[in-house]
Structures are given as structure tokens and as C-alpha cells.
Amino acid sequence: MVNLSKEALNNKKNLLNQFFVIPVGGNEYEFKIDNITNKEIFIQKKFYFEELTSEDSKDSFEVHIQNLITDSDDFIYNPSELKQRSLFNKENLMRKMFAIPIGDKKHGFRIINITGRHVKIENVLKYELIEKIYSKGIISLEYILHEVILSNPVDYTLFNYEKSTRSFKDLLRDRADFEKSGGVIDVGDIKKLSKADLDSKLIHVKGWQKLVFDSIDEYDKDVFTLAILEKEPIYDQYRLQGESLIPIIEKNLSPLVDLGLVEKFDDVHYVKLW
């Protein structure tokens, strides 16, 4: 059995300030890993008042935070009004909690700071609980963090009840098969480009698309993920502390797929075609 605490501490340097996605109510929210101890992992997110007044769907973080601030079900669409109410009641709101469904389980978040620009929320999870919930096959925040800590891809289709036909057991079985194969995806049937074809396609690749292409080219394996690419040294000069490069990499990877330079193998893996 994996010792999650040990894995988190061993990988602390890479995990701290890493961003990951939490799907809620049809929306996706980027949270940051803020702290790692030997017993717990701390995750946080800032919600700017402009964000908090733009999404009024029932199960959204925005609605839950607003309900806590206003102590009512009335949604405020004016950022200035919500800011004033938040700051006026700041002392009472600090450390107040709300529960929100993520997957098959509700999770508690608390307000830890309010400024003139945003409301910051936090959740603290014990590794022991993460391991317990994960072992039961419950689709939840614990499942996401378990995978993030171990640098495994998160199968977000499990959270989409309308589209997903896979169960948690399917995921674990696929992962076991992958590990038995030595962690190798069979790409034998994928046709590689000739040098002439590659050169003709590269004429259309410029700017960030070329940077993404170069990062794939420098990676020594054919199969890669967005998380793998983000760690390539070629991006070092573009890194800002606490900000993930994955969104901009993904945005500029898509045209490479359209050009036939890269093939999307599944929801997580890509294959370079040269």
C-alpha cells in the first residue's frame, strides 16, 4: 500500500503551488496546493468578486460562497455590492465553512481571507482520510488529490455522469494493466511522419506553438501528458510563481494536433508523430 504522507513529502517541491482542477456543477475550478505537512495537505483558491457575481448555477462554488456571505439564497450580481457586504461582515465570515458536492461526496471549505479584491477559501485534508476514501472507490476530492500527489493522471470523465460510461473499478483495472505493461502505451499502429512531411507542416508553426513543439521534441519519449510537458526546462523563463503553464500549453498544443503533428491518444496522453 502506498504511503501517501511519504510520497507527498518526497514530492513536496513539485507539489507546492501546483494547480489542479476540481469539477463542480458542470464548472471547473483551479485550486492551488498551498502547504504540505506530514499529516495534511492544504488547498486554496481565490475567488475575485467579479467571478463570484458571474455564476449563479445552484451547485457552483460562487453560489455557496455568496450564500455564506449574505446568509440568504439571494444572488448578488453586482461585484461592488458583494465586496462591501463581505468586508463589512469580514470578522464574522472568517473561518466560516460551507459544504459543496464534489463527485459522490460533500466537502467542507472555509473562508480564510477577504480583501478588497477577492475571497480566499481553503480545505485541509488528512492523508489518512484520502487513502481511506480512495480505497473505497468513492469519486471525490480525495480521489483527485490521491492522483495529484502520486503524479497520476486524473480521469475527470468519472465526474461527468451524463458522458461517463466508466466506473472507478474500470479506472483501477486500466491502471493495473498499464503498470503491468511497464508503464508503456502501445503506439505501434500510429504512423510516423516523414522528414519532408514534418518540414512542410512546421512552416505553419510559430510563437508559442513552436515553443510547445520544441518541448515535445526535447522530451525523450513518444508518449507525453500536459503535466510532463510543463516540467520541461524550455519553459523555465516563462514560469511565474504559483501559476500553472498547463492552460497555455494545452491551448497551443491543440493546433499541433489539428496539423497532424501530434495525436491525442486518450483524455490524458498525447503521441508525437515524428
Solvent accessible surface area in square Angstrom, and as a share of the most:
residue,aa,sasa,rsa
1,M,205,0.91
2,V,67,0.38
3,N,85,0.44
4,L,1,0.00
5,S,25,0.16
6,K,122,0.52
7,E,68,0.31
8,A,0,0.00
9,L,72,0.36
10,N,108,0.56
11,N,31,0.16
12,K,71,0.30
13,K,185,0.78
14,N,86,0.44
15,L,1,0.00
16,L,55,0.27
17,N,49,0.25
18,Q,62,0.28
19,F,47,0.20
20,F,13,0.05
21,V,35,0.20
22,I,0,0.00
23,P,24,0.15
24,V,3,0.02
25,G,46,0.45
26,G,86,0.82
27,N,42,0.21
28,E,127,0.57
29,Y,13,0.05
30,E,66,0.30
31,F,0,0.00
32,K,51,0.22
33,I,0,0.00
34,D,54,0.28
35,N,57,0.29
36,I,3,0.01
37,T,46,0.27
38,N,93,0.47
39,K,134,0.57
40,E,40,0.18
41,I,0,0.00
42,F,39,0.16
43,I,0,0.00
44,Q,16,0.07
45,K,33,0.14
46,K,88,0.37
47,F,1,0.00
48,Y,72,0.28
49,F,5,0.02
50,E,112,0.50
51,E,65,0.29
52,L,0,0.00
53,T,9,0.05
54,S,86,0.55
55,E,45,0.20
56,D,73,0.38
57,S,44,0.28
58,K,171,0.73
59,D,58,0.30
60,S,0,0.00
61,F,0,0.00
62,E,14,0.06
63,V,21,0.12
64,H,35,0.16
65,I,0,0.00
66,Q,1,0.00
67,N,49,0.25
68,L,36,0.18
69,I,8,0.04
70,T,13,0.07
71,D,129,0.67
72,S,42,0.27
73,D,129,0.67
74,D,105,0.54
75,F,41,0.17
76,I,14,0.07
77,Y,137,0.52
78,N,77,0.39
79,P,46,0.29
80,S,61,0.40
81,E,77,0.34
82,L,0,0.00
83,K,71,0.30
84,Q,120,0.53
85,R,101,0.37
86,S,0,0.00
87,L,74,0.37
88,F,189,0.79
89,N,42,0.22
90,K,72,0.31
91,E,158,0.71
92,N,98,0.50
93,L,1,0.01
94,M,58,0.26
95,R,132,0.48
96,K,96,0.41
97,M,115,0.51
98,F,20,0.08
99,A,51,0.40
100,I,0,0.00
101,P,45,0.28
102,I,0,0.00
103,G,22,0.22
104,D,89,0.46
105,K,54,0.23
106,K,134,0.57
107,H,8,0.03
108,G,29,0.28
109,F,0,0.00
110,R,68,0.25
111,I,0,0.00
112,I,25,0.13
113,N,50,0.26
114,I,1,0.00
115,T,44,0.25
116,G,41,0.40
117,R,163,0.60
118,H,18,0.08
119,V,0,0.00
120,K,43,0.18
121,I,0,0.00
122,E,10,0.05
123,N,13,0.07
124,V,46,0.26
125,L,6,0.03
126,K,104,0.44
127,Y,7,0.03
128,E,135,0.61
129,L,70,0.35
130,I,0,0.00
131,E,34,0.15
132,K,114,0.48
133,I,13,0.07
134,Y,30,0.11
135,S,81,0.52
136,K,126,0.54
137,G,26,0.25
138,I,49,0.25
139,I,13,0.07
140,S,0,0.00
141,L,0,0.00
142,E,1,0.01
143,Y,0,0.00
144,I,0,0.00
145,L,0,0.00
146,H,16,0.07
147,E,0,0.00
148,V,11,0.06
149,I,2,0.01
150,L,39,0.19
151,S,72,0.46
152,N,41,0.21
153,P,50,0.31
154,V,18,0.10
155,D,12,0.06
156,Y,67,0.25
157,T,44,0.25
158,L,9,0.05
159,F,22,0.09
160,N,56,0.29
161,Y,143,0.55
162,E,169,0.76
163,K,160,0.68
164,S,28,0.18
165,T,132,0.77
166,R,85,0.31
167,S,55,0.36
168,F,14,0.06
169,K,161,0.68
170,D,33,0.17
171,L,12,0.06
172,L,67,0.33
173,R,133,0.49
174,D,63,0.33
175,R,38,0.14
176,A,40,0.31
177,D,76,0.39
178,F,76,0.32
179,E,113,0.51
180,K,172,0.73
181,S,62,0.40
182,G,62,0.59
183,G,36,0.34
184,V,100,0.58
185,I,24,0.12
186,D,121,0.63
187,V,33,0.19
188,G,65,0.63
189,D,150,0.78
190,I,32,0.16
191,K,179,0.76
192,K,82,0.35
193,L,41,0.20
194,S,60,0.39
195,K,151,0.64
196,A,74,0.58
197,D,68,0.35
198,L,27,0.13
199,D,65,0.34
200,S,58,0.38
201,K,53,0.22
202,L,42,0.21
203,I,118,0.60
204,H,121,0.54
205,V,7,0.04
206,K,150,0.64
207,G,62,0.59
208,W,65,0.23
209,Q,48,0.21
210,K,75,0.32
211,L,25,0.12
212,V,0,0.00
213,F,12,0.05
214,D,39,0.20
215,S,0,0.00
216,I,0,0.00
217,D,72,0.37
218,E,107,0.48
219,Y,35,0.13
220,D,123,0.64
221,K,125,0.53
222,D,51,0.26
223,V,29,0.17
224,F,0,0.00
225,T,17,0.10
226,L,27,0.13
227,A,51,0.39
228,I,59,0.30
229,L,0,0.00
230,E,32,0.14
231,K,118,0.50
232,E,24,0.11
233,P,94,0.59
234,I,36,0.18
235,Y,0,0.00
236,D,83,0.43
237,Q,148,0.66
238,Y,87,0.33
239,R,88,0.32
240,L,118,0.59
241,Q,166,0.74
242,G,17,0.16
243,E,109,0.49
244,S,28,0.18
245,L,20,0.10
246,I,46,0.23
247,P,66,0.41
248,I,61,0.31
249,I,0,0.00
250,E,84,0.38
251,K,151,0.64
252,N,19,0.10
253,L,1,0.01
254,S,59,0.38
255,P,37,0.23
256,L,0,0.00
257,V,45,0.26
258,D,121,0.62
259,L,48,0.24
260,G,26,0.25
261,L,0,0.00
262,V,2,0.01
263,E,73,0.33
264,K,101,0.43
265,F,82,0.34
266,D,61,0.32
267,D,95,0.49
268,V,36,0.20
269,H,31,0.14
270,Y,13,0.05
271,V,0,0.00
272,K,18,0.07
273,L,17,0.08
274,W,52,0.18
